[in-house]
Amino acid sequence: MAAMIAPRLEWLLPEPLFDPPTFSGFTAPVATLLARRGFQTDEDLARFLDAGATTMHPISLMADAEAALDRIDRAIGSDERIAIWGDYDADGISSIAVWVLGLRALGVEPERYVPSRWSEGYGLSQTGLTALAERGVRLVVTCDCGIANVAEVEIARSLGLDVVVTDHHLPGPMLPRASAVVDPHRADCSYPDRDLTGAGLSFKLATALLARHGLSMADLAGVAAIGTVADLAPMTGESRAIVRLGLQQLAATVRPGLVALLERSAADPSHPSAHDLGFSIAPRINAAGRIAESELALRLLVSDDREEAAALAEELDSVHARRRELTTAAVEEARELADAQPDGDGPIRLRKDAWAPGLIGLVAGRIADQRARPVGVVCAVDDELRGSVRAPGDFHVAAALEACAGLLTKRGGHAAAGGFSLVEANWPAFAAAFGNLPRPYPPSRALTRERPGQLSVDLVLPSSRLDWSLAAQLDRLRPYGPGNVEPVIAVTGMRVTSARRVGVGEAHIGFRMRRGLETFDAVAFGTPAERPLPEPDDALDLVGTLERDRFQGIERLRLRVIDYAHSQVSPLLARRLTQATPAPALAAAAG
């Protein structure tokens, strides 16, 4: 007899709601899910579901926004040369593209400047500002950077350059002395939504500038949506509105650059999804900045020529493929280095000077996911070391880098990710200091409910409830992302018809399940080779997400499996069968 297959993860089942509310157009299970996510009334929910142009806030509510638009308008009116300066990641490149397309509509072809990841690094630099001044530029508009460049803005002023800063990162103790500083995180800014990305902020400002001239451009939201998803903005508020608008506009775009990009990277170019933006389009744009030059991706986004766009899309595809090869090799080397580090749950420090600086963030992320530990990865660039950190939810990366600030020349980041630079002489001390930081960090940090090795379940349903009605209701909650994650469903009452290894390297498992007289397909991507296969007629409980799949021209529903277990050892068994839990509570937990 085959051994019982236990769950790989700890399933965190939802707490029961004894008196869940009702919402118009939603059945009890989904209404229960919505209540758990904080919605209380139909009006409250409608604002979320209908997010779009009418739900956005006036840009005039943002500090310095009108001053920024006034300065750009003066530059346009007096034929001053304008340069757009951005970052080399997908958010930064999308931000630049939004401004380029918007200014073109006003008859202005701006300079664009993306600093070299290798020779200049992130943000404004004296090298780039000097080059722009020599080319006759008089106004520099930053996007997705600039808030920390106090000294560099002073250099710009000495070169005769005015600077308008637009950024979404946290300001330091002093703001740059720019013509305008637009950042929703300014202490004196009362803007209602602080979660805009660089691309989102560029979209709000550029469309406001166009509106001053009686113009609008539908496809700016499509470009901004790429950066918004890429930068993991919460899929709530204005970021959600931008992505919803952007996906609609990308589906109808005729702009050659966007069409070529979608044809290469979207599962269905006529119906692009947030998943396409985050897992296919953004990685291609990022690849250019990681191992080639970001200008390649930028040229594609703003291209108006079909032949040029097709050639650029093909070149970007090749760069993306090469980036994946280099990442795979680097991650394998990093695994070997991580194996030599002490056991425990503390931070891992990895260094290999031959790694490309554009890959170390990816390497850190992969090892952090595999080991469920904070990971700092460092390589050498010219006369300094550059590093990247990724970490689980109980370790605040920006706070950790702040704790090591005395050893670093540059630092920055967010809760889950960050970057830094340091001189060679400080590496041993930094490795020791970072490696000795405790978990959690900061020690007083409140722990998230879901920890490494745990999986939060949103709905517990019998297999009969996996139908088109449920899929249509869940589709109304899209786009998914941080703050609005795709619902995870635990499904009971299925028996195995067949289960087999599929895909390249047999890395996935394809399931054919039976529910009554019907069959239902499921797939578990990237399943470890040691994970046992169930046998025909085994009773399984599955945890995953419901998705639409097209097979031989026919659309069908299937479950994208995250974890599975024999029903006899599933965590759902106690919830289903225990005599200690009253039946009403059980029904409420299952919706």
C-alpha positions as CSV (number, residue, x, y, z in Angstrom):
1,M,0.0,0.0,0.0
2,A,1.3,3.4,-0.9
3,A,2.4,5.8,1.9
4,M,0.1,8.6,2.8
5,I,1.1,11.8,1.1
6,A,1.2,14.6,3.6
7,P,1.0,18.4,2.8
8,R,4.3,20.0,2.0
9,L,3.3,23.3,3.6
10,E,1.3,24.1,6.7
11,W,-2.2,25.1,5.6
12,L,-3.6,28.1,7.5
13,L,-7.4,27.7,7.2
14,P,-9.7,30.7,7.4
15,E,-11.4,31.6,10.6
16,P,-15.2,31.0,10.4
17,L,-17.6,33.9,10.0
18,F,-20.8,33.1,11.8
19,D,-22.8,35.9,10.2
20,P,-21.1,36.8,6.9
21,P,-22.6,39.8,5.0
22,T,-24.1,39.5,1.5
23,F,-22.9,41.4,-1.5
24,S,-24.9,42.0,-4.7
25,G,-23.8,39.7,-7.5
26,F,-21.7,37.4,-5.2
27,T,-22.5,34.0,-3.8
28,A,-22.0,33.2,-0.1
29,P,-18.4,31.8,-0.4
30,V,-17.1,34.8,-2.3
31,A,-19.1,37.2,-0.1
32,T,-17.4,35.6,2.9
33,L,-14.0,36.1,1.2
34,L,-14.8,39.7,0.6
35,A,-15.8,40.2,4.2
36,R,-12.5,38.7,5.4
37,R,-10.7,41.2,3.2
38,G,-12.4,44.1,4.9
39,F,-15.3,45.0,2.7
40,Q,-18.5,45.9,4.6
41,T,-21.0,47.4,2.2
42,D,-21.9,47.2,-1.5
43,E,-20.8,50.9,-1.8
44,D,-17.5,50.1,-0.3
45,L,-17.0,47.2,-2.6
46,A,-18.1,49.1,-5.7
47,R,-15.4,51.7,-5.3
48,F,-12.9,48.8,-5.4
49,L,-14.5,46.9,-8.3
50,D,-15.0,50.0,-10.5
51,A,-11.6,51.6,-10.0
52,G,-10.7,53.7,-13.0
53,A,-10.4,57.2,-14.3
54,T,-13.3,58.5,-12.2
55,T,-11.9,57.1,-8.9
56,M,-8.6,58.9,-9.2
57,H,-7.7,62.0,-7.1
58,P,-6.9,65.4,-8.5
59,I,-3.1,65.8,-9.0
60,S,-3.5,69.3,-7.5
61,L,-3.7,67.6,-4.0
62,M,-0.1,66.5,-4.3
63,A,2.6,68.9,-2.9
64,D,4.5,70.7,-5.7
65,A,2.6,69.1,-8.5
66,E,1.3,72.3,-9.9
67,A,4.7,73.9,-9.6
68,A,6.2,71.0,-11.5
69,L,3.6,71.3,-14.3
70,D,4.2,75.1,-14.5
71,R,7.9,74.6,-14.9
72,I,7.5,72.0,-17.6
73,D,4.9,74.2,-19.4
74,R,7.4,77.1,-19.4
75,A,10.1,74.9,-20.9
76,I,7.7,73.9,-23.7
77,G,6.6,77.4,-24.3
78,S,10.1,78.8,-24.6
79,D,11.5,75.8,-26.6
80,E,14.0,74.8,-23.8
81,R,15.6,71.4,-24.2
82,I,14.0,68.9,-21.7
83,A,15.6,65.7,-20.5
84,I,13.8,62.9,-18.8
85,W,16.0,61.0,-16.3
86,G,14.9,57.6,-14.9
87,D,15.9,54.4,-13.4
88,Y,17.1,51.3,-15.3
89,D,14.4,48.9,-14.0
90,A,10.9,48.3,-15.4
91,D,9.3,51.0,-13.3
92,G,11.9,53.6,-14.3
93,I,11.9,52.7,-18.0
94,S,8.1,52.8,-18.0
95,S,8.2,56.2,-16.3
96,I,10.5,57.6,-18.9
97,A,8.3,56.2,-21.7
98,V,5.2,57.8,-20.3
99,W,6.9,61.2,-20.4
100,V,8.4,60.7,-23.8
101,L,5.0,59.7,-25.3
102,G,3.2,62.5,-23.5
103,L,5.7,65.2,-24.5
104,R,5.7,64.0,-28.1
105,A,2.0,64.7,-28.2
106,L,2.8,68.3,-27.3
107,G,5.3,68.5,-30.1
108,V,8.4,68.0,-27.9
109,E,11.0,65.3,-28.4
110,P,12.8,65.2,-25.0
111,E,16.3,63.9,-24.3
112,R,16.1,60.7,-22.3
113,Y,18.8,59.6,-19.9
114,V,19.1,56.2,-18.2
115,P,22.3,56.0,-16.1
116,S,24.6,53.0,-16.5
117,R,24.1,50.4,-13.8
118,W,27.8,49.7,-14.0
119,S,29.5,53.1,-14.1
120,E,27.0,55.4,-12.5
121,G,24.5,53.4,-10.5
122,Y,21.0,54.5,-9.4
123,G,19.9,58.2,-9.5
124,L,21.3,61.4,-10.7
125,S,25.1,61.6,-11.4
126,Q,27.5,64.4,-12.1
127,T,28.6,62.6,-15.2
128,G,25.2,62.5,-16.7
129,L,24.2,66.0,-15.7
130,T,27.3,67.4,-17.2
131,A,26.6,65.6,-20.5
132,L,23.1,66.9,-20.6
133,A,24.2,70.4,-19.9
134,E,26.7,70.2,-22.7
135,R,23.9,69.1,-25.1
136,G,22.0,72.2,-24.3
137,V,19.4,70.8,-21.9
138,R,18.0,73.3,-19.5
139,L,15.3,71.3,-17.6
140,V,15.8,67.8,-16.2
141,V,12.7,65.9,-15.0
142,T,13.5,62.8,-12.9
143,C,11.1,59.9,-12.6
144,D,11.4,57.0,-10.1
145,C,14.5,58.7,-8.6
146,G,15.9,62.0,-7.4
147,I,14.4,62.3,-3.9
148,A,17.8,61.3,-2.3
149,N,20.0,63.3,-4.7
150,V,20.4,66.5,-2.6
151,A,24.1,67.0,-3.6
152,E,23.5,66.1,-7.3
153,V,20.7,68.7,-7.6
154,E,23.1,71.3,-6.3
155,I,25.6,70.2,-9.1
156,A,22.8,70.5,-11.6
157,R,22.1,74.1,-10.4
158,S,25.8,75.0,-10.8
159,L,25.6,73.7,-14.4
160,G,22.6,75.9,-15.2
161,L,20.1,73.1,-15.1
162,D,16.7,73.3,-13.4
163,V,15.5,70.0,-12.0
164,V,11.9,68.8,-11.4
165,V,12.0,65.7,-9.1
166,T,9.2,63.2,-9.4
167,D,9.8,60.1,-7.2
168,H,7.9,57.7,-5.0
169,H,10.7,56.6,-2.6
170,L,11.0,57.8,1.0
171,P,12.6,61.2,1.4
172,G,15.6,61.8,3.6
173,P,15.8,64.5,6.3
174,M,16.4,67.1,3.6
175,L,14.6,67.6,0.2
176,P,16.6,68.5,-2.9
177,R,16.6,72.3,-3.7
178,A,14.8,71.6,-7.0
179,S,12.3,73.7,-9.0
180,A,9.7,71.2,-7.7
181,V,9.8,68.0,-5.7
182,V,6.8,65.8,-6.3
183,D,6.7,62.8,-4.0
184,P,3.6,61.5,-2.2
185,H,5.8,60.5,0.8
186,R,6.8,64.1,1.5
187,A,5.9,64.9,5.1
188,D,3.9,68.0,4.0
189,C,2.0,66.1,1.2
190,S,-1.7,65.4,1.9
191,Y,-2.3,63.3,-1.2
192,P,-4.7,60.5,-0.3
193,D,-2.8,57.7,-2.0
194,R,0.9,57.2,-1.2
195,D,1.2,53.9,-3.0
196,L,1.9,55.2,-6.6
197,T,4.9,53.8,-8.3
198,G,7.3,56.0,-10.4
199,A,5.3,55.0,-13.5
200,G,2.0,55.8,-11.7
201,L,3.2,59.2,-10.6
202,S,4.5,59.9,-14.1
203,F,1.1,58.9,-15.5
204,K,-0.8,61.3,-13.2
205,L,1.5,64.2,-14.0
206,A,1.8,63.6,-17.7
207,T,-1.9,63.3,-18.2
208,A,-2.5,66.4,-16.1
209,L,0.0,68.3,-18.4
210,L,-1.8,67.0,-21.5
211,A,-5.2,68.1,-20.0
212,R,-3.8,71.6,-19.6
213,H,-3.5,71.6,-23.4
214,G,-6.9,70.0,-24.1
215,L,-5.4,66.6,-24.9
216,S,-5.6,63.0,-23.6
217,M,-3.7,59.9,-24.5
218,A,-5.3,56.6,-23.8
219,D,-2.2,54.4,-24.1
220,L,-0.2,56.2,-21.4
221,A,-2.0,54.0,-18.8
222,G,-0.9,50.9,-20.7
223,V,2.7,51.8,-20.3
224,A,2.3,53.0,-16.7
225,A,0.6,49.7,-15.9
226,I,3.8,47.8,-16.7
227,G,5.8,49.7,-14.2
228,T,3.1,49.6,-11.6
229,V,2.8,45.8,-11.7
230,A,6.6,45.4,-12.0
231,D,7.2,47.5,-8.8
232,L,4.7,45.4,-6.8
233,A,2.3,48.2,-6.1
234,P,-0.7,47.3,-4.0
235,M,-3.6,46.4,-6.3
236,T,-5.8,48.8,-4.4
237,G,-6.5,52.5,-4.8
238,E,-5.0,54.4,-7.8
239,S,-2.5,51.7,-8.7
240,R,-5.4,49.3,-9.2
241,A,-7.2,51.9,-11.3
242,I,-4.1,52.5,-13.4
243,V,-3.6,48.8,-14.1
244,R,-7.3,48.2,-14.9
245,L,-7.2,51.1,-17.4
246,G,-3.9,50.0,-18.7
247,L,-4.9,46.5,-19.4
248,Q,-8.0,47.7,-21.3
249,Q,-5.9,50.1,-23.4
250,L,-3.1,47.5,-24.1
251,A,-5.7,45.2,-25.4
252,A,-6.7,47.8,-28.0
253,T,-3.3,49.4,-28.7
254,V,-2.0,50.0,-32.2
255,R,1.3,51.5,-31.1
256,P,3.9,49.3,-32.9
257,G,6.3,49.0,-29.9
258,L,3.6,47.8,-27.5
259,V,2.1,45.5,-30.1
260,A,5.4,43.9,-30.8
261,L,6.1,43.5,-27.1
262,L,2.7,41.9,-26.4
263,E,3.1,39.5,-29.4
264,R,6.3,38.3,-27.9
265,S,5.3,38.1,-24.2
266,A,1.5,37.9,-23.6
267,A,-0.3,34.6,-23.5
268,D,-3.1,36.2,-25.4
269,P,-2.0,39.6,-26.9
270,S,-5.6,40.7,-27.4
271,H,-6.4,40.1,-23.7
272,P,-3.2,40.9,-21.7
273,S,-3.3,40.2,-18.0
274,A,-1.5,41.5,-14.9
275,H,0.2,38.2,-14.8
276,D,1.6,38.9,-18.3
277,L,2.9,42.3,-17.2
278,G,4.5,41.0,-14.0
279,F,5.9,37.6,-15.1
280,S,6.7,38.1,-18.8
281,I,6.8,41.8,-19.9
282,A,8.5,43.3,-16.9
283,P,11.3,40.6,-16.8
284,R,12.1,41.4,-20.4
285,I,12.4,45.1,-19.7
286,N,14.4,44.4,-16.6
287,A,16.7,42.1,-18.6
288,A,17.9,45.0,-20.8
289,G,19.1,46.9,-17.7
290,R,20.6,43.8,-16.0
291,I,22.9,42.5,-18.8
292,A,22.7,45.0,-21.7
293,E,21.5,48.6,-21.9
294,S,18.1,49.8,-20.7
295,E,17.8,52.0,-23.8
296,L,16.9,48.9,-25.8
297,A,13.7,48.4,-23.8
298,L,12.9,52.1,-23.8
299,R,13.2,52.4,-27.6
300,L,10.8,49.5,-27.9
301,L,8.2,51.1,-25.6
302,V,8.2,54.4,-27.5
303,S,8.7,53.0,-31.0
304,D,6.2,54.2,-33.8
305,D,7.8,52.1,-36.5
306,R,6.7,48.5,-37.1
307,E,9.9,47.2,-38.6
308,E,12.0,48.8,-35.9
309,A,9.6,47.5,-33.1
310,A,9.7,44.0,-34.4
311,A,13.6,44.0,-34.5
312,L,13.8,45.5,-31.0
313,A,11.3,43.0,-29.6
314,E,13.3,40.1,-31.1
315,E,16.6,41.6,-29.7
316,L,15.0,42.0,-26.3
317,D,13.8,38.4,-26.3
318,S,17.4,37.3,-26.9
319,V,18.6,39.4,-24.1
320,H,15.9,38.0,-21.8
321,A,16.9,34.4,-22.7
322,R,20.5,35.1,-22.0
323,R,19.6,36.7,-18.7
324,R,17.8,33.6,-17.7
325,E,20.8,31.4,-18.6
326,L,23.1,33.6,-16.6
327,T,20.7,33.7,-13.6
328,T,20.4,29.9,-13.6
329,A,24.2,29.5,-13.5
330,A,24.6,32.2,-10.8
331,V,21.9,30.7,-8.6
332,E,23.5,27.3,-8.8
333,E,26.8,28.8,-7.7
334,A,25.0,30.7,-4.9
335,R,23.4,27.5,-3.6
336,E,26.9,26.0,-3.2
337,L,28.1,29.0,-1.3
338,A,24.9,29.0,0.8
339,D,25.5,25.4,1.7
340,A,28.8,26.4,3.4
341,Q,27.1,28.9,5.7
342,P,26.1,28.0,9.2
343,D,22.7,26.4,9.7
344,G,20.0,28.5,11.4
345,D,17.5,31.1,10.3
346,G,19.7,34.1,10.3
347,P,20.9,36.2,7.3
348,I,23.0,34.5,4.6
349,R,25.9,36.5,3.1
350,L,27.1,35.5,-0.4
351,R,29.9,37.1,-2.5
352,K,31.2,36.4,-6.0
353,D,32.9,39.2,-7.8
354,A,32.3,37.7,-11.2
355,W,28.5,37.9,-10.9
356,A,26.9,40.7,-13.0
357,P,25.6,43.5,-10.8
358,G,22.3,43.3,-12.6
359,L,21.8,39.7,-11.5
360,I,22.5,39.8,-7.8
361,G,19.0,40.9,-6.8
362,L,17.6,37.9,-8.7
363,V,20.1,35.6,-7.0
364,A,19.3,37.0,-3.6
365,G,15.6,36.5,-4.2
366,R,15.9,32.9,-5.4
367,I,18.1,31.9,-2.4
368,A,15.8,33.7,0.0
369,D,12.8,31.8,-1.3
370,Q,14.6,28.5,-1.2
371,R,16.1,28.9,2.3
372,A,13.4,31.1,3.9
373,R,16.1,33.3,5.2
374,P,17.3,36.9,4.6
375,V,20.0,36.9,1.9
376,G,22.6,39.5,1.0
377,V,24.5,39.0,-2.3
378,V,27.6,41.1,-3.2
379,C,29.8,41.5,-6.3
380,A,32.6,43.8,-7.3
381,V,32.1,46.8,-9.7
382,D,35.2,48.7,-10.4
383,D,36.5,50.0,-7.1
384,E,33.5,49.2,-4.9
385,L,31.3,46.4,-3.9
386,R,27.6,46.4,-4.7
387,G,25.0,44.3,-2.9
388,S,21.3,43.4,-2.9
389,V,19.2,42.0,-0.1
390,R,15.9,40.0,-0.2
391,A,14.1,38.6,2.8
392,P,11.0,36.9,4.2
393,G,8.2,39.0,5.7
394,D,9.6,39.1,9.3
395,F,12.8,40.8,8.3
396,H,12.7,44.5,7.3
397,V,15.5,44.9,4.7
398,A,15.6,48.8,4.8
399,A,15.8,48.7,8.6
400,A,18.6,46.1,8.4
401,L,20.6,48.2,6.0
402,E,20.1,51.2,8.2
403,A,21.5,49.2,11.1
404,C,24.7,48.7,9.1
405,A,24.7,52.3,7.7
406,G,28.1,53.1,9.1
407,L,29.8,50.5,6.9
408,L,28.0,51.5,3.7
409,T,28.5,54.2,1.1
410,K,25.0,54.0,-0.3
411,R,21.8,52.2,0.8
412,G,18.1,52.1,0.0
413,G,15.2,49.9,-0.2
414,H,11.8,48.7,1.1
415,A,10.6,46.1,3.6
416,A,11.4,43.1,1.4
417,A,14.2,44.3,-0.8
418,G,17.1,46.7,-0.9
419,G,20.5,47.6,-2.3
420,F,23.7,49.0,-1.0
421,S,27.3,49.8,-1.9
422,L,30.5,49.7,0.3
423,V,34.2,49.8,0.0
424,E,36.3,46.6,0.0
425,A,37.8,47.3,3.4
426,N,34.4,47.2,5.0
427,W,33.2,43.9,3.6
428,P,34.4,41.6,6.5
429,A,32.8,43.9,9.1
430,F,29.5,44.2,7.1
431,A,29.3,40.5,6.5
432,A,29.7,39.9,10.3
433,A,27.2,42.7,11.2
434,F,24.6,41.7,8.7
435,G,25.0,38.0,9.5
436,N,24.4,38.5,13.2
437,L,21.1,40.4,12.8
438,P,18.4,38.5,14.6
439,R,15.1,37.1,13.3
440,P,12.7,38.8,13.3
441,Y,14.3,42.1,12.6
442,P,13.6,44.6,14.1
443,P,13.0,42.4,17.1
444,S,9.8,44.2,18.0
445,R,8.4,43.8,14.5
446,A,4.9,42.3,14.5
447,L,5.0,38.9,12.7
448,T,2.8,38.4,9.6
449,R,0.3,35.5,9.9
450,E,1.9,33.6,7.1
451,R,5.5,32.5,7.6
452,P,7.9,30.6,5.4
453,G,6.5,27.1,5.0
454,Q,3.0,28.3,5.6
455,L,0.1,28.8,3.2
456,S,-2.9,30.9,3.9
457,V,-6.2,29.5,2.5
458,D,-9.0,31.9,1.6
459,L,-11.8,29.5,0.8
460,V,-12.6,25.9,1.7
461,L,-15.0,24.4,-1.0
462,P,-16.3,21.1,-2.1
463,S,-15.2,20.2,-5.7
464,S,-18.7,20.8,-7.0
465,R,-18.3,24.5,-6.4
466,L,-15.5,24.9,-8.9
467,D,-17.6,26.2,-11.8
468,W,-17.9,29.0,-14.3
469,S,-20.0,31.1,-11.9
470,L,-17.2,31.0,-9.3
471,A,-14.6,31.9,-11.9
472,A,-16.7,34.9,-13.1
473,Q,-17.0,36.2,-9.6
474,L,-13.3,35.9,-8.9
475,D,-12.5,37.5,-12.2
476,R,-14.3,40.7,-11.0
477,L,-11.6,41.0,-8.3
478,R,-8.8,41.2,-10.8
479,P,-6.1,42.4,-11.2
480,Y,-4.5,40.6,-8.4
481,G,-1.3,41.6,-6.6
482,P,-0.1,42.9,-3.2
483,G,-3.0,43.9,-1.1
484,N,-5.4,41.9,-3.3
485,V,-3.8,38.5,-3.7
486,E,-5.4,35.9,-5.8
487,P,-7.7,33.8,-3.6
488,V,-6.3,30.4,-2.6
489,I,-8.9,27.7,-2.5
490,A,-8.8,24.4,-0.6
491,V,-10.8,21.8,-2.6
492,T,-12.3,18.7,-1.0
493,G,-14.0,15.6,-2.5
494,M,-11.9,14.7,-5.5
495,R,-10.4,11.4,-6.5
496,V,-7.4,10.8,-8.8
497,T,-8.0,9.5,-12.3
498,S,-4.4,9.9,-13.2
499,A,-1.3,11.9,-12.1
500,R,1.9,12.1,-14.1
501,R,5.1,14.1,-14.5
502,V,4.9,16.6,-17.4
503,G,6.8,19.4,-19.0
504,V,10.5,20.1,-19.6
505,G,12.5,17.9,-17.3
506,E,9.3,16.5,-15.9
507,A,9.2,19.5,-13.5
508,H,5.4,19.7,-13.2
509,I,2.6,17.3,-12.3
510,G,-0.6,17.0,-14.3
511,F,-3.6,15.7,-12.5
512,R,-6.9,14.4,-13.9
513,M,-9.3,14.4,-11.0
514,R,-12.9,13.0,-10.8
515,R,-15.8,14.6,-9.1
516,G,-18.9,12.5,-9.4
517,L,-19.3,11.7,-13.1
518,E,-17.1,14.6,-14.3
519,T,-13.4,15.1,-14.6
520,F,-11.4,18.1,-13.7
521,D,-7.9,19.0,-14.6
522,A,-5.2,20.4,-12.3
523,V,-1.5,21.2,-12.6
524,A,1.2,21.7,-10.1
525,F,4.1,23.7,-11.6
526,G,7.7,23.4,-10.4
527,T,7.0,20.4,-8.1
528,P,10.1,19.0,-6.4
529,A,11.2,15.6,-7.8
530,E,11.0,14.0,-4.4
531,R,7.3,14.9,-4.1
532,P,5.4,11.5,-4.5
533,L,2.7,11.0,-7.1
534,P,-0.7,9.9,-6.0
535,E,-2.2,6.8,-7.4
536,P,-5.4,6.2,-9.3
537,D,-8.5,6.4,-7.1
538,D,-6.7,8.1,-4.2
539,A,-8.8,10.7,-2.4
540,L,-7.0,14.1,-2.4
541,D,-7.4,17.5,-1.0
542,L,-5.9,20.2,-3.2
543,V,-4.9,23.8,-2.5
544,G,-4.5,26.2,-5.4
545,T,-6.0,28.9,-7.5
546,L,-8.8,28.6,-10.1
547,E,-7.7,29.6,-13.6
548,R,-9.0,29.6,-17.1
549,D,-7.0,27.5,-19.6
550,R,-7.3,27.1,-23.4
551,F,-6.8,23.5,-24.6
552,Q,-7.2,22.6,-28.3
553,G,-9.2,25.8,-28.9
554,I,-11.6,25.2,-26.0
555,E,-11.6,27.2,-22.8
556,R,-11.8,25.2,-19.6
557,L,-11.3,25.6,-15.9
558,R,-8.5,24.0,-14.0
559,L,-6.8,24.3,-10.7
560,R,-3.3,25.6,-10.4
561,V,-2.1,23.4,-7.5
562,I,0.1,24.8,-4.8
563,D,0.0,21.8,-2.4
564,Y,-1.9,18.5,-2.1
565,A,-2.3,15.7,0.4
566,H,-4.2,12.5,0.9
567,S,-7.6,13.3,2.5
568,Q,-6.7,11.0,5.4
569,V,-3.8,13.3,6.4
570,S,-5.0,16.6,5.1
571,P,-5.4,19.5,7.5
572,L,-8.9,19.8,6.2
573,L,-9.9,16.5,7.7
574,A,-10.3,17.8,11.2
575,R,-12.2,20.8,9.9
576,R,-14.6,18.5,8.0
577,L,-15.0,15.6,10.4
578,T,-14.3,16.6,13.9
579,Q,-17.1,16.3,16.3
580,A,-15.8,19.1,18.5
581,T,-16.6,21.8,15.8
582,P,-20.3,22.6,15.5
583,A,-21.8,22.2,12.1
584,P,-22.7,25.9,11.7
585,A,-19.1,27.0,12.3
586,L,-17.9,24.4,9.7
587,A,-20.4,25.7,7.2
588,A,-19.4,29.3,7.8
589,A,-15.7,28.5,7.4
590,A,-16.4,26.9,4.1
591,G,-18.6,29.8,3.0
